[in-house]
Amino acid sequence: MYAICGATGNIGKAIAEKLLAHGSKVRVIGRSKERLQPLTEKGAEAIVADLLDTDAIKKAFTGTKAVFAMIPPNMTAANYRGYQNEIGQSIASAIEKAGVKYVVNLSSVGAHLPEGVGVVNGLYDQEQRLNRLEQTNVIHLRPSFFVENHISQIDTIKQHGIMATSLKIDAPLPQIATSDIADYAVKRLTAQDFEGKVTRDLLGPKDVSMTQVAIAIGKAIGKEDLKFVQVPHEDVRQSLIGMGISEDVATGLIELESAINDGSCSPTEPRSPENTTPTTIENFSKVFAQIYNS
Ligand SMILES: NC(=O)c1ccc[n+]([C@@H]2O[C@H](COP(=O)([O-])OP(=O)(O)OC[C@H]3O[C@@H](n4cnc5c(N)ncnc54)[C@H](OP(=O)(O)O)[C@@H]3O)[C@@H](O)[C@H]2O)c1
């Protein structure tokens, strides 16, 4: 039996589906019975609970071989690090009370830094918190920038014919597909081959700049002249707030982008076969095009 947090999300859902396809027993945790239904139809046991409900997730974790833990994003949190720590504390307590032996924890590139990385600061806190669980083996997965983040550019492309970011557009950046993170998590959940507390960067197939991303996506959607345009941090912050994202989260996202731009938020491992994952930006662009055209 495995327990999967965030089981209706990008990574958790893919993990649950892969484990079920292998014939494993899986408990899937989410806040909505309806959203979990596609997984229960495939044989998963649904645990309808908020991750803040420590007792409920302790029950979900009890008797499992391994747990996939993650702190879901909450774009409207007034104090994002505080929100991350509340959820993180609940998950850590549940792991300890349930006596879980193996945890694959979704973290991020930059989570080795206690400050200066905005929305990733709370993932540093969570790594430290899980590292204090003496009886539990933990691997912290530190993926880089998700290629799926580009999907949020569809409206900008349709309205203005460009993609916009405050990241440097010509700096190579590791970018990863969430399905590759799920594949790696499944490998480690099922092998339970880690001991103590370890970390693993996950970096996509190679570093690509935003300019290269726009070329690949432009080709896939039939807009060969598509370009990424770099805009000031404050413009991005204001537009995020305009979209309903809280001021604290918008400020945290900008702090993270600044840290990526100045190089302070970067992988801690050199690229290697172990942290390199297969899905290329060209492959992702085909998925992007399907969503763009749907
Ligand atoms: N985007 C990036 O470039 C990037 C890079 C590195 C790391 N990360 C990290 O990756 C994580 C996001 O992963 P993802 O994309 O797979 O997430 P996601 O697609 O947003 O999924 C979040 C999941 O959590 C569930 N959820 C939300 N709030 C919950 C709560 N209070 N209690 C129980 N379940 C809750 C949601 O389901 P319901 O709504 O159905 O409950 C959903 O299944 C974040 O920790 C982020 O920091 C992101």
PDBQT file of the ligand as one rigid body, heavy atoms in Angstrom, charges set to zero:
ROOT
HETATM    1  N1  LIG A 301       5.854  24.968 -10.861  1.00  0.00    +0.000 N 
HETATM    2  C1  LIG A 301       7.164  24.753 -10.764  1.00  0.00    +0.000 C 
HETATM    3  O1  LIG A 301       7.943  25.160 -11.634  1.00  0.00    +0.000 OA
HETATM    4  C2  LIG A 301       7.706  23.986  -9.584  1.00  0.00    +0.000 A 
HETATM    5  C3  LIG A 301       9.066  23.665  -9.569  1.00  0.00    +0.000 A 
HETATM    6  C4  LIG A 301       9.572  22.931  -8.483  1.00  0.00    +0.000 A 
HETATM    7  C5  LIG A 301       8.727  22.528  -7.455  1.00  0.00    +0.000 A 
HETATM    8  N2  LIG A 301       7.384  22.876  -7.509  1.00  0.00    +0.000 N 
HETATM    9  C6  LIG A 301       6.524  22.419  -6.395  1.00  0.00    +0.000 C 
HETATM   10  O2  LIG A 301       5.600  21.465  -6.912  1.00  0.00    +0.000 OA
HETATM   11  C7  LIG A 301       4.426  21.471  -6.111  1.00  0.00    +0.000 C 
HETATM   12  C8  LIG A 301       3.198  21.488  -6.991  1.00  0.00    +0.000 C 
HETATM   13  O3  LIG A 301       3.040  20.225  -7.609  1.00  0.00    +0.000 OA
HETATM   14  P1  LIG A 301       1.844  19.931  -8.625  1.00  0.00    +0.000 P 
HETATM   15  O4  LIG A 301       2.008  20.822  -9.839  1.00  0.00    +0.000 OA
HETATM   16  O5  LIG A 301       1.726  18.475  -8.812  1.00  0.00    +0.000 OA
HETATM   17  O6  LIG A 301       0.585  20.458  -7.793  1.00  0.00    +0.000 OA
HETATM   18  P2  LIG A 301      -0.894  20.701  -8.283  1.00  0.00    +0.000 P 
HETATM   19  O7  LIG A 301      -1.115  20.173  -9.664  1.00  0.00    +0.000 OA
HETATM   20  O8  LIG A 301      -1.258  22.117  -7.988  1.00  0.00    +0.000 OA
HETATM   21  O9  LIG A 301      -1.714  19.740  -7.302  1.00  0.00    +0.000 OA
HETATM   22  C9  LIG A 301      -1.994  20.080  -5.988  1.00  0.00    +0.000 C 
HETATM   23  C10 LIG A 301      -2.792  18.926  -5.390  1.00  0.00    +0.000 C 
HETATM   24  O10 LIG A 301      -2.979  19.125  -3.997  1.00  0.00    +0.000 OA
HETATM   25  C11 LIG A 301      -4.358  18.982  -3.657  1.00  0.00    +0.000 C 
HETATM   26  N3  LIG A 301      -4.598  19.935  -2.568  1.00  0.00    +0.000 N 
HETATM   27  C12 LIG A 301      -4.521  21.281  -2.610  1.00  0.00    +0.000 A 
HETATM   28  N4  LIG A 301      -4.697  21.805  -1.395  1.00  0.00    +0.000 NA
HETATM   29  C13 LIG A 301      -4.928  20.749  -0.561  1.00  0.00    +0.000 A 
HETATM   30  C14 LIG A 301      -5.206  20.642   0.816  1.00  0.00    +0.000 A 
HETATM   31  N5  LIG A 301      -5.276  21.732   1.611  1.00  0.00    +0.000 N 
HETATM   32  N6  LIG A 301      -5.406  19.422   1.363  1.00  0.00    +0.000 NA
HETATM   33  C15 LIG A 301      -5.366  18.306   0.563  1.00  0.00    +0.000 A 
HETATM   34  N7  LIG A 301      -5.065  18.353  -0.742  1.00  0.00    +0.000 NA
HETATM   35  C16 LIG A 301      -4.868  19.560  -1.304  1.00  0.00    +0.000 A 
HETATM   36  C17 LIG A 301      -5.121  19.269  -4.925  1.00  0.00    +0.000 C 
HETATM   37  O11 LIG A 301      -6.285  18.507  -4.963  1.00  0.00    +0.000 OA
HETATM   38  P3  LIG A 301      -7.750  18.985  -4.527  1.00  0.00    +0.000 P 
HETATM   39  O12 LIG A 301      -7.873  20.424  -4.942  1.00  0.00    +0.000 OA
HETATM   40  O13 LIG A 301      -8.623  18.041  -5.306  1.00  0.00    +0.000 OA
HETATM   41  O14 LIG A 301      -7.795  18.792  -3.039  1.00  0.00    +0.000 OA
HETATM   42  C18 LIG A 301      -4.158  18.702  -5.967  1.00  0.00    +0.000 C 
HETATM   43  O15 LIG A 301      -4.342  17.312  -6.052  1.00  0.00    +0.000 OA
HETATM   44  C19 LIG A 301       4.542  22.675  -5.170  1.00  0.00    +0.000 C 
HETATM   45  O16 LIG A 301       4.980  22.253  -3.901  1.00  0.00    +0.000 OA
HETATM   46  C20 LIG A 301       5.624  23.507  -5.831  1.00  0.00    +0.000 C 
HETATM   47  O17 LIG A 301       6.315  24.304  -4.923  1.00  0.00    +0.000 OA
HETATM   48  C21 LIG A 301       6.876  23.574  -8.533  1.00  0.00    +0.000 A 
ENDROOT
TORSDOF 0
